[in-house]
Amino acid sequence: MKTFLVSWFSFNSYIAVFFSISNLVLVSGQCQSDQRQLLLEFKSSFNSTFTSPGKMMKWNQTSDCCSWDGVSCDDGGHVIGLDLSNGIIVGAIDNSSSLFRLQHLQRLNLAFNLFINAFPSGFEKLENLCYLNLSNAGFTGQIPVEISRLTRLVTLDLSVILFQRSLELEMLVQNLTRLRFLYLDGVNISATGNKWCRALSPLTELQALSMSDCCLSGPMDSSLSKLRSLSVIRLDHNNLSGLVPPFLAEFPNLTSLHLNDNDLSGRLPEEIFQIPTLQALDLSNNKVLEGSIKKFPLNASLQTLRLVHTHIGGQIPESIGNLGQLTRIELAFCKFSGPIPKTVKKLSQLVYLNFCSNRFSGPIPNFSSSRNLTELNLADNQLNGTIHSTDWSGLSKLESVDLQTNKLSGTIPPTLFGIPSLQALVLSENQFDGSIGDLHGKASLLLRSLDLRSNKLQGQFPVSLFEFHGLEYLSLSSNNFSGLIPMTAFQNLRNLSYLDLSYNRLSIDATTTNISLLSFPTFNSLGLGSCNLTEFPDFLKNQTSLNYLDLSKNQIHGGIPNWVWKAKSLSYLNLSQNFLVEFERPLRNITSTLWFLDLHGNQLHGKIPILPLHAIYLDYSNNNFNSVLPAHVGDFLQSANFFSISNNNFHGSIPRSICNSSALKVLDLSNNSLRGPIPQCLFQMNVSLGVLNLGRNNLSGIISDTFSESCQLQTLHLNQNRLEGKVPKSLANCKMLEVLDIGNNLINGSFPCHLTSIAMLRVLVLRSNNFSGHIDCSGDNSGWKMLQIFYLASNNFSGKLHLTCLGTWDAMQPNRDKNQSELKDLRFEGEALDPFYYQDSIIVTIKGLELELVKILTIFTTIDISCNNFEGPIPEVIGTFKALYGLNFSHNAFSGPIPVFFGNLRELESVDLSSNSLDGEIPLQLANLNFLSFLNVSNNKLVGPIPTSTQLQSFSEASFENNAGLCGPPLKATCGLPPATTDNPSDARSTINWNYISAETGFCFGFGVSVTLLIFWKTWRIWYFERMDRALSWLFPCLPLETRKHGRRATRNQRRH
């Protein structure tokens, strides 16, 4: 369909053509009888019973046909114009129709009717036609090529012909060299660029070309550059590919260019934005089209700009202020960044602005001068600051404001609520704070939708919202609103269908005593999560249209009532994190309309209930179910994407029927008491399966070697079972695998080098198995660039550690985009009706403690190869892992010194090198590790002083014990003074220094007298010790501890030597 702009342009063009024909007049002469008879015959060919007479209603024998509606004549009384468009005429026009005997016809318009026959082939008889419009007329089948005989045609519109076969464009237009306006929208041309462009190239007078949805393909041919008179080009909704031709910017009269919804690629010529005559530009939905906007020309004519869903980006130039006539701009889902220029305040004619889903930053500019603005959408960007710069009260025509998913802060201006035309206000997922305040008499009475969820708003619930009787959508969830709200207060909002008050500090009073349950609004979505409910609200019994219900994280005790399952429209039900213990008996079949059911985090027990047949998301985890899984459980999971029963007491074996769940993306049966072998078919269904978690059960047998080549697994947890055998070779087919945890089993064999081909692997846990032998993965060493957690602890690996053979571990290197990566964690994201994600978790030993990481941040990096038999020096490649967080090489046979490169690993927080055979001194560089919070080098052969630093001296003595030659704080053993040195040792032995001899003799004499008095004179001895204790305690409060350390060090030195 042509837009208003094109229609307006075409109308004016038609008028121009109309007046350019010298013998065409609007005031017709006396109708000739033969002309009247032909028209009446044409009218009579339609069955009046089924046809709206429209413009032919007053056609009769007695009146002048030149005065009939839709008819125009020349001075001689010949019919030269017939306009029966939009008449909803139903019937057929055959080849013998009297229409084709109106030989003087110059203009014929039959558009928008219901002619239900095949395309007639008599139009070529109307040789004088200069205007022919058969668009949407209802004709079917092939367009007759005889139309090409109408050589006087200036305008031809054949848009939307039903059931039409491919048209040979060249044959249609080969003789129509006078054409100025050609509209073929919806006509099946099915031609490549070099064919259709060359077919049109002779039409050098063409001013408007509209070929939307014509199955055009390939790049546009250079022959199109001959059509320099073109003013309107519409080639949208085709399969055009390749570059946007630069020659389009050279057309001097181009006003409208629509290339949207194609497959154009490459870089957009910058000159396109600088065409001074261009009024409308639409390049949207060319998803790989790139480019940027350098500048807009002065006094630009652009009125509409659409670049939605392209890769065009960069910063918007300040020259956007030159677009003084711009009324509509859509840059949504592009790659724009940087601040929105302040010069947008010059866009006084702006009506519609949509910049959503880009990377715009900085404050929202002032839109106060855009007083015609009706819609403002800046959602899903990185905008910050307050929104007080705009005088919202002056934008009286504004109907919709969407600023969600930004970083906006401060209070919400009351004037924003007071815009008189405002119907939708969306400020969710920002950082707005403060209270809403009293909106009584200050807000738009037209407000239909208000979304303030996920902010930091606080204060009492704004009760003035109950005055907005037209409100249909209200979401205040995930804020800090407080207060007690009676549910009956919502009875005044009769149009309210969506309400979400979840996750505030609100308390909902759901008491409905003496209140008609029919007086509540008819909800289709209701969120009352974390609202301190203690029971199921009674009014829900009558909510027959309810589609979405969230009562999670409340204080609801007891059983789930049967009436919940009677809601025939209910598709989403979340009752998680309550105190529910059972299902009301007799248990009815759970409603078959549910596609989302979340019961996790309750105390439900007994048998698992019958599952909803068409459910997509089912979470029964963290309960007390204690039955076997039904043998036919898989029959109820035909549509399921997510199924979790983790952390219950299910026992028995895994039913084979679960393999019939071909749509499963997440299957979590972990932390139960399931036993027996893992069904082999479970490993064969991984074409769709993204997460398989069978960890912490009692499963036995082997891991089947049946992983398919199309494996889509991203997470595989088989840890803490009794699995044995070797790691299957086919597991290497799972190229998307990010997390593999098979720790705490009985798996044996050598290191699984075949897994190095999984380039996406981030977490590898082989701990506590029976692996043995050397790690020697020869060949390609490019794998595991993303590996961040490497756990081989408690196996029987031996030999030297060759980590370089496992690839370059780029994830251990410094992260250039650390600020972004800190916000990311490993998860599997599903694409159900309501997108979900599965949070990966893992058990690690860090800082000497075993912890469960419920989120695995992509910046968390650790290597644990403890409790093996590795030997030799610590590999030098470790010195390149400058993003390493934790390292545990304890309980091996590593030897040699602690490498100095440890001082370069500035991110290290935990280092355990204990129980090895490391020798030499602790390198001074360890004192540079400012983040180090755990260090254990005990039980080695280290010597020398512990380097002095705030970090190292903060560790306990246990971190350094059992190193016979180690000294200094925090050990008790102090380090002695170094021996004196001289330049000539031989002279030192032969020369007597009498000053030293005199001092030593005096010291010995005085010391002897003091000792004699201490031994033989008790009173002196007591007085001396008291005075010395006081003096030393005041001067050296730690002297007794240090003395003990001296004694301990001496003893160790005696044992060592």
N, C-alpha and C positions, 0 to 999 in steps of 0.2 A: 504494500500500500504506500502511496506517495504521501509525504508529510505535507503539512499546511504550507510550508515554504514553497515546496515544489508545485503544489496545487495553485497557489497564488501566482507563482511565476508562469505556470502554464496558462492560467486564465488570462493574464495580461498578454501572453503571447498569442493566445487564440484571438483576443480582441484585435491585436495588431494585424494578424492574418486576415481577420474579418474585414477590416477597413482597407487593407491593401488590394482587395479585389474590387476592381472598378465598377463592376456591374452588380455588386451585392449591396442591398439596402435593407434597413430594418423596417421601414414602412413599405409594405409590399403593394403591388398593384392588384387589379381585379383577377381573381383566380380563374384559370381556364378550366372548362368542364372536364376535359380528359384528366387533368391533374387531380381534380376532386374525386373522380371515379376511382383512380388508382389508389388514392389514400383510403377511401371508404372500403375498397376491396381488401386492402391490407388490414384494415381494422376488423373486417368481418371474418378474416382468416383465423382469429383467435376466439376461443370459446368463452363467451362472457360469463358463463357460470363459474369458471375457475380463474378468470383473469380480472385483476383490478384495472378498470378502464383508464385510470390515471389521466394523462393528458389527452387521451382519445375520447374522453367521456362526451364532450360537446361536439364532436365531429358529426355532421349530418348533411343532408342534401340541400337544405335551405340556406345555409350560411356560406359566407365566402371562406374558402379553405385557407386563404392567405392570412385570415385572422384567427385561425385555430391555434390552440396551445401547441407549442413545439414546432410550428410550421412557419417558414419565411419564404417570401417569393421575390422575384425580380420585378422590374417595371412591366414586363410582358406577361405577368401572371403565372410564370413557371416556378414550380417549387425548387428552390435552390438550397434550402436548409431544413433538416428534420432532426429535432432533438427529443427523443423519447426516453432519455436517461432517467434512472431512479423511478421507473414506473411500475416495477414489480410485474411486468407483463409475463404471463405464463403461456407457453405455447411453442409452436414451431414455425420456423421460416424455411420453406423449402426452396429449391433451385428455381422454381417457376413463380415465385412470389412477385406480386405487382410492384413491390418495393424496387426491384431491379429494372423496372421500366420507367422510373423517374429519371430520365436521361439528363436532366439539367442539374441534378443534385451536385452541390459543391461541398456541403457539410452534412455528415451523418453521425449521429451519436445515439447508440443503443446500449450504452453502459448501464450496468447494475439492473439487469432484468433476469428472467428465468426462462430463456429460450432453451428448451430441453432437447434439442435435436443436434445432430452432427453439424459441423460447420458448413453452411451452404456455399456453393461455388458460383454465385452470381454477382458478387461485388465488383468483379472486373468489368462488368457492363457499365458501371457508373464512371465513365471515363473522365468526367469533369471534377471528380472529388479532389479537394485539396485538404480536407479534414475528415478522418475516419477514426471513430472511437468505438471499439467493440469490447472494451475491458469489462470483465466480470459480467458479461452478458449471459452466461450460462451455456454458451456453445461448447461442444465437446469434439474430440477427435483432432484430426490433422488440420492445421491452418492451410488453406489452399494457396499454393504458390502463385496462382493467377493474380493475386493482389499486386504482384510486382508489375503488372501492366498499368497500374494507376500512376502514371508518370508525373502527374501534377500534384501528387500528395506532398503537403508541407508538414502535416501532423498525422502520425499513425500510432494508435494505442491499441495493442492486442493483449494487454495484461490479463493474466489468470484465465487461461483456457483449460477446462477440465479434461482429464484423460487424454492429454495430447501427447502424441509421439514426438520424437526428436525433430526439430525444425532445422532445415537447411538454410541458415541465415543468409548465406551469399546469394542463393536463388531468390530469397524474399526481397532483398534490398538492391539487387543488381541494377535495376533501372530507376530507382527512386532517388535520383541525384538532387532533387529539390528539397528533400527532407530537412527540416530544421528541428523537429521534435519527434523522438522515437521512444516509445514506452513498450517494453516487452517483459515486464515484471512477471515472474512465475511461468514464463514460457520455457519449455524444455529445449535448450539449444545444444547442450552437451558438446561443447567444443573447447579446444585448447586455445591458448592465447594467440598463437601465430595464425590460427584459422579465423577466429571471430574478429580479431583486431584488423586483419587484412580485408575481411569482408566489409567492414565499416569504413575503411580508410578512404574510399572514393566519395563519401558523403561529407564533403568539405564545408558545407553550409550548416552542418548539424550544430545546434545550440544546446539541446537537452538530450541526454542519453541515459535512459533508465532501464537497467537489465538486472534487477534484483532477483535472486533465487532462480537463476537460469542454468544452473549446473555448468557454469564456466569454470575452467581449470587452467593450471599452468601459469607461468608468468605473463604479464602484459607485454605485448609485442611493441617494438618501436614504431611500427606503422601507425599506431594510434596517435602519434605525435602530429600527424597531418591534420587532425581535427582541431585546429587552433581557434575555431569559433565557439568551442564548447563553453557553456556557462554552467550547466548542471551535469554532474556525473554521478550516477548511482549504480554501483556494481556490488552492493552488499549481499550477504548471504549466498556466497558462491564458494568455490574451492580454489580461488586464486592463490598462487604461491609466488615465491621469489620476492624481489625488491619492489618497493614503491618507486615507479619511474620518476626520475628527477625532472623529465620534460613536462610533467603536469604543472610544475611551478612556473612554467613559461607561458601558459595559456593566459592571455591578457584579460579575458573577461570572466574567468572562473569565479563563480559565486558559491557553489555548493559541491562538496566532494565527499561522497559516502563510499568508503571501502571497508566498512565494518563487517565482522563475521566472515572472515576469510582465513587463509593460512599464510598471510604475508609474513615475511621474515627479513632479517638483515637490519641495517640501520636506516632509519627514516631520514630522507633529505631535510636538512634544517630549513631549506628555502620554502618548504610547504607552509610553515608558520608565518612566513613573511609575505605571502601573496596579499597585496593591498585590497583586492576586490573580494576576497573570500569572506563569505558570511556564515557558512556552515561547514564544519569539518568533523567527520566521524570516522575514526580508525579503530573503534573499540572491538574487542574480541578477536584480535590477532595476537595470540598469546605469546608469540616469540618475536614480535616486532620490537626492535630496540630503537634507542635514540634519546635525544634530549631537546629541550627548548632553550635556544640561546637568547632569542629576543623576539619581541613583537614589534611591528612597524608603527610609526606614529600615525595617528588617525586611522587605525585599523578598522575594518568593516565587520570583523568577526562578531557574530551574535550567538552561535552555538559551537561548543567545543567538547567532543566526546572522545576520550582515549581509554575507556574502561577496559580492564583485563588485557593490558599490553605490558611489555617490559620497558616502555618509555619511562625515563626517570631523570634523576639529577635534581638540581634546584630549579624552582620556578623563578624566572628572571623578574627583576623589579619592573621591567617594561610591561608586565601584565596590566599595569595601570593605564596603558595606552588603549585597552579594549573598552572604550567608553560605551560601546553599543552592546556589550556582552550581556546576554540574558540567562544563558544556561551554560554551565561548565561542569563536566563530569570527568574526574581523574581517578576514580575508584579502582582499587586493586592494581595499582601500577608500582613503580619503583622510585617514586619521588621521595626526596629527603630534604633535610634542612628546614629553615624557618619558612613559614608562609609570609610572603612579602607584605609589608605594611601598605604597599600601594594598592592592595585590593580595596582599600577604602574609597578609591576613585571609581569603583564599578557601581555607579549609581543606578544602572538599569537592571542589575542582577536580580533574577527571580529564583534560580535554582543553583545550588552549589553542593557537589558531592566529592569530597577528597578522601573518603574512607579507605582503610586498609592500605596505607602507605607507610613511610617512615618519617613523616613530618615531625619536627621538634620545635621547641621554643613555645612562646606564648601564642594564644589565639589573637589575631589582629582585630582591629576595630571595624565592625561591619555596620556602624551606625548610619552611614550614608546610603546603604542599600535598602531603601525603604520599601522597595517592591519585593523584597526577598520573602519567599514562601516556604522554602525548605533549605536547611543547613545541616549537612552531614560531614562531620570530621572524625567519625568513629575509627577506632583501631589504628591509632598512630602513637606517637611518643610526645604529644603536646604536654606542656607543663604550665605551671603558674596558675593564676586565678582567671576568672572569666568576667571580671568587672570592667574591662576596657570598653566593652560595647554597651551603648545605651539601649538596652533591650526594650524599654518602654516605647521607643520610637519606631520599632519594627512591627507595626500594627498588623501587617499582613502575614506574619510568620505563622505557619501552621505546624511545622515539624522541626525539632532540634534534636540531633543525635550526636552526642559527644562521648559515647561510651568507649571504654578500653583505651584510656590515655593515662596521663600522670597528673591530671589537673587537681588542684588543691584549693584550700581556702573555703569560704562559705559560699553557698548558692544564693545569688542575688534574688531578693523577693520580686524584683521587677521581671525576672524571667518567667515566673509563674503568672504574672499579670498581663502577659501579651494577650490581647482580646481574641485573636484568631487561633491561639495555640490549641492544637489537638493532641500532639504527641511530644513528650519530653523524655529523652533517654540520656541519663548521666551515669549509668552504671559502670562499675569497674574502674573507678578513679580513686582519688584520695581526698575527696571533699569531706570537710568536718563541720563542726558546729551543729546547730539545731535548725530545723525547718522554720520554726516560729509559727505565729498565728497567721494563717492565710485567709481568715474570715473576710469575705468581701474584697479580696485582693487578687484572686486568681481567676483564670479564664474559666468560664462556665462551659466552654466547648471542649475542655480537656477530656480526652478519651483514654489516653495511655500515659502512665507515669512509671518510669523505671529508674530507681535509685539504688539498686542492689550493689553490694560489694563496694562500699565506701567506708568512711569513718564517721558517719553521721551519728549524732547522739541526742540525748535529751528525751523528753516525753514524746510518745507517739503523737503525731500531729492530728488531733481529732477534727480539725477543720477540713480534713480530707473527706469526711463524711458528708460535706456539703456539695461535693462534686457529683451530682446525681447522674451525670452522663458517663462517669468513669466505667471503662470496660476492662482495663488492664492496670493492675497495681502490684509492683514488686519493690519491697523494701528490705529484702533478705540480706543477710551478712553485713549488718551495720551494728550500731550500739544503742539502738532505740530501747527505751525502757518503759515500764508501766504495765498496768493491768488493762486488758482490752476485753470487754464483753463481746462475744461473737454476735450477739443480737444487734450490735451497732451497725453491722453491715447490711441490715435489712433495708436501709434507706437507699442503698446502691443497687437498684434493681437491675441495672445493665451489667453489673460486674460479673465477668466470667473467668478472669484470671486473677488470683490473689496469692502472693507469696510473702509471708512474714517471717520465714525461717531464719534461724541463727542470728537473733538479736538477744536482748536481755528482757524480752517481753514475756508476759504470762497471759495466756488466753483463757478466759472464762467461757467454757463451752456449755454452761448450764442453760437449758432451754425450758425450764419449768414454766408451765402456763403460756408457752409460746407456740404458735402454729409452726410446724416444721416446713410448711409450704410457703412461709413468708420470707424465706431466705433467697438470695439470688441463686440463679441456676449456674453453678460453677461447672466449668469443664477442666479447670486446672486449679489445684489448691495446695499450697505449701505451708505447712505449720510445723516444720521441723524445729526442734529445740525451743519449743514454746511452753515448756513446763506443763504440758497436758498430762493428766493422770488417768484418763480413760478415753475411749473412742467417743468423739462427739456424736450425740444422737441425731443431729440434723443431717448427718451424712447418709442416713438410711434413705432419705428421700431425694438424694442427688443422683438421679437416674442418668444424667448426661455427663457425669464426672469421668474425665479421661485420664487425669493426672492427679495422684494423691501422694503427698510426702508428709508422713508423721514421724520421721526418724528422730532419734536422739531426744526423746521425751522421757517421761516417767510412767509410761503406760504399763500396768501390771496385768497379770491374768492371761486369758486366752484371746485368740483372734476370733471375733464373732463371725458366724456364718453369713450374716447379711453383707459382709465385705465382698464375698464372692458372687453376690447377686447383681452387682453393678454391671449391667450388660455392656456399657461403653468403656469400662475401666481398662486401660492398657498399660498404665504405669503405676506401680504401687511400691512405696518404700516405707517399711516398718522397722528398719534396722536400728540397732542401739537403743532398745527399750528393755523391758523386763518381762517380755512375753514368754510363757512357759509351755503353752499348748494351743492346739486348734480345737475350737468348739466342736463337740460331737453331737450327732453324727456328722462327720466331715463330708461336706458336699464337694463335688468336683470343682476344683479351682477354675475360676472363669476362663473360658477358652480365648477370650479377647486379650488377655494379658500378654504383653511382649516384654515387659520389664518387671521383675519381682526381686526385691532385695529384703531379705530377712536376717541378714548377718548381725552378729553381736547381740543376740538375745539369749534366752535359756531354754529354747525349744528342745524337747526331748522325744524319745520314742522313735517311731518309724518316720521316714521321710514321706511327706504327703505326695499325692499324685501331682505330677508336674503339669503346668499349663502347656497345652499341645503345641502352640505356636510361639512360645516364648523365645526371645532373642537373648535376653540377659537374665540369668538365674544365679543368685548368690545366697547360699544357705550356710556360709562359713561362720565359724566362731559361735557355735551353739553346742547343744548336748545330745544331738541325734546319736542313737546307739544301736542302729540296726544294720543289716546288710543292705547293700545297694540292690534294688530290684533287678532281676535278670533282664527285664525288658526296658530298663531305664533309657537306653539309646533311642527307643521308639518315640520318646517324648522330647527328644533333643534334635529333631530333624531341622528345625530352623535356628537353633541356638548358636549364638556367637560366643557367649560367655557362660561357663558353668563352673561354680566353685562350691565344694563342700569341705573345704579345708578346716582344720582345727575343730574336729568333732570326734566322735568315737565309733565311726563306721568300721565294720570288720568284714571278714570274708574276702572274697576275691573280686577283682575288677571284672565286671560283666563284659563279655565280648560285644554285646549289642551297642556299647558306647562307641564302637568303631563305625556305626551307621550314621553317626552325627557328622555328616559331611560338611556342614557349615561352621563347625566349631573353630574358633580362633584362639580361645583361651580355655584350657581344661586344668583345673587345680583340685587335686584330690589329696593334697599334702596334709601331714600331721594328723593321721588317723591310725587305725590298726589294720589296714589292709594287708593281706598276705598273698602268697602264691606268686606265680610268674606274671610278668607284664605281658598282656596279650600281644602277640606279634603284629596283629593288624593295627595296633595303636601307633606303631612306628611307620606304618604304610599310609596312614591318613594325613600325613603332614604336608600334603599339598596345600591345604588351607590353614592348618594349625600353626599358630604363631607362638603360643606358650603352652608348654606341657610341664606341669609340676606334680611329681609323684613323690617328692621328698618326705622324709621322716615317717616312713611306714615300716612294714616288715616284709617287703617284697623280696623275692628271691629269684634265682635263675640268672640268665644272661641278658645283656642288652642285645636285642635282635639286630642282625646285620641287614636290615631291610629298609633303610632310609632311602627314599626315592630321589631321583635326580632333580625333581621339581620341589624339593623340600623347602618350606617357607618358615621353618622354626627360627625364632629369634631368642627364645629362652627355653632351656632344658634343665630342669632340676630333678635329679634322681638320688640326691644325697641322703645319707642316714637310712640306708636299707641294708639288705644282705645280698646285694647283687655281686656276681662273680664273673669270671671270664675276662676277655680283653675288650678294649675299646673298639667298636666295630669300624671297619674301614669305610663303610657307606655313610658314616656320620659326616665325613668330609663333603658330602653332597649338600649339606645345609649351609649354603654360602651366606645366608642372612643371619647366621647364629651370632649373637652378641654375648649371651651368658650361658656358660656350661658349668654345672656343678654336679659332679659325680663323687664328691667326697664322702668319707665315712662308709665305705662299702668293703667288699672283698675282691675288688678288681685287681688283676695282676698283669704281668707282661712288662714290656719296655715302654719308654716314654712314647706317647702317640704322636709321632712326627707327622703323620698324615693330616693332622688337624691344622698344621701351619698354612694350609691352602685356604683356610677360612679367614679372609682378610678383615671381616667385620668383627671378629672376636674381641671382646673387651674384658671379659671375666672368665678365667679358667681356674677351676678348683678341682684338684686331684687328691687332696689331703686325705690322710688316714686310710690308705689302701695298701695293696701289696705290690706296688710298682717297684721295679728294680732295674739295675744296670746303669750304664752311662747315658747321658743326654748328648746325643750326637746326631743331629738332623742335618745331614749333608745335602748338597744340592741348592735349590733356590732358597735364599734366605730373606725374601722380601715380605714374608707374611707377618701378621700380627702387628701391623703398624698402629692399631688402635688399642692394643692390650693395655689395661690399666690395673688389673688385679691378677696376680699370678701366685697360686697356692699349691705347693707340692709337699707341704709339711707332713711328717710322720709316714714316710714310705721307706724304701730301701735303696734309693738312688745312691750311686757312688761315682767315684772318679772326679776329674776336674769339671768345673761348671763352665760350659761353653754357651753363654747366652747369645752370642752373636750369630750362632747357627739358627736361632729362632727368628731372626729378622731384626729390622730396625724398629724399635719400640717408640714410635713417634709420640704416643700418648704420655710417655715418661719425660718428654722434652718440655721446655718452657712453652706455655700456651700464650700465643700472641693476643688471643681474644679472651683472656681469663675472665673479665667481668661478665661476658656473656655466658661462658661455660659454667660459671658458678651457679647459674640459674637452671641448669639442665640436669636431669637425672635420667637414668636408664629406665625406660618404660615401654610397654607395648600399647599402641593406640589403636583401638578398634573403630570401625565405622558403621555402627548400628544406627537405628533411627535416632537414638540419643547417643552421640559418640562417648565411648568409655575408654579408660586406660587401665592397664595392669601394672602395678608398681612392683618393679623388681626389688628383691631384698636378698641379703646374703649374710651368713655368719662369718665373722673375721676375728682373728686374735690380734689385738692391737694394744700397745702399751701394757702388755702382760695380761690383758683381760679379754675374755671371749664375749663378743658383742654381736648383736644382730643389727645390721644396717638396714633400716626399713626403707631407706632411699639410697641409691648408689649414685652419688654425684659424679659427673664425668671428669671432675678434677681430682677425685680421690684415687690415688695410685699407691699400690703396695705390692711388695714381693715377700713371700714367706716360703722359704725352703728348709725350715728348721726340722730337726729330728730326722736327718738322713745321714749319709756317709760321704758327703762331698769332701774333697780334699784339695790341697794346693792353695795358691793365693786367691784372694778375693778378686774376681774379674775386673779388669780395668774399664770394661764397658759400663759398669755401674756408675762411673764418674760422669757419664754423659746424661744420666737420668736426673736432670736438674729440677724436674717437677715431682720427684718421688716424695711421697708423704711418709710411708712406713717401710721399714726393712727389717726382716728377721732371718738371720743366718745361724741362729743358735743351734747347739747340739749337733755339730758336724765335726769335721776334722780339718777345717781351714787352718792354714799356717802362714807364716810370714807376718809382716807388720800390718797395722791398720793403715790403709792407703791415705795419703794426704788429700786425695780428691774428695773425701767426705766433707771437707770444709767448703766445697763448692756447691754441695747439695743443700741450698739454703732453705728449701721447703720442708726438709725432714723434721718430723715431729716425734718419730719413734724409731729407735735403732736398738736391735738386740743382736749382739755378737757373742753372747755368752757360751761357755762350754765348747770352746774350740782349742786350737793350739797356736793362737796368735801371739806374737812376741814383739819385742821392741817397745818403744815409747808410744804413748797416746799422742797423735799429732796435734801440734798447737792449733791447727786450723779448725779442730772440732769446737774450739771456743767461739767460733764465728756463727754457730748455728743458733740463731736467736729464737727460733720456734721450737727447738728441741725440748720436749716435755717428758720423754722417757728414754733412758739410756741404760743398757746392761752390757758390760764387758767382763763380767765376773767369770771365774774359772778359766782363765787363759794363762799365758806366760808373760804378761806385760810387765815392764819395768819403768823406773824413772818417775818423775813427778807428774801428777795430774795437772794439766794446764789450768791456769787460773781464769775463771770467768764466772759471771753471775749464774749462768746456766749450769755448768758442770758442778759447781760447789753446792747447787741446790738439790742434787740427787743424794739418795741415801748411801750409806756405806755398803749396803748389799749390792749396789750396782758395780762395785769395783773389787769386791772381796775375792779371795783365793787367787790373787796375782801376787806371787811372792816378792817381786821386786818393785811393786807399785807403792808410791808414797804421796803424802800431801792430802789436804782436806778434799773430801770429807772423811778419808781414812784416818785412823788414829796415828798411824805411823807417819812421823814427820821426816822430811828429807834433810840429810846432813849437809854441812857446808862443803863445797868442793875443795879438794886438796890444793895447798899452795903450790905455785909454780915459780921457777926461776929460769933466767935465760941460760945458765950454765950449770947443769946438774952436778957435774964433777966438782966444781968449785964449792957448791953448797955442802958437799959431804966433807970437804977438807978444811973449811973455814969455820972458826969458832966465833960466835957473836956473843961477847961478854955481857951486853945489855940484856939479852934474853936469859943468860945464866943467872944474873943478879936478880931479875924479876922472878924467875922460877924459884930460886932459893928463898926469897922473901915470902913468896906465896906459900911454899911448902911449910915454912916455919910458922906463919900465921895460921894456916889451916890446921897444923898439928896441935897448936895451943887450943884452938877452938874445939877441935874434936876431943882433946883430953878433958876439957871442962864439961863438954856435953856428956861424956861417958861417966866421969867420976863425981860430978856435982849436980845432984838431982834438981835442986832449986833453980840453978842456972839453966838446966836443960828445959824445965817446964816453962820458965819465963821466955826463953829464946824461941821455943816452938810456938807459943801463943802470939808473940809479936810478929814472927815471920808469917804465920798463917793469916793474920789480919792484913799485913802489908801485901802479901801475894794475892790474897783474895780480892783486895781493892784494885791492885794493879792488873792482875791477870785472872779474871774470874773463870776462865776455861783451863787454867793450868793443871788441875787434877786430871781432866779429860785428856789433855795433851800428854801428860805424863804417862797415862795408861797407853796412849797410842805409841809413845816411844818404846815402852816395854814390849808391846805387841810386835812392833816392827823389828825390834832386835831379835825376838824369838823367831820370827819368820826368816830373818837373815841367817840365823844360826842353822835353821833347818835347810835353808837353800844351799848353804855352803857346806 
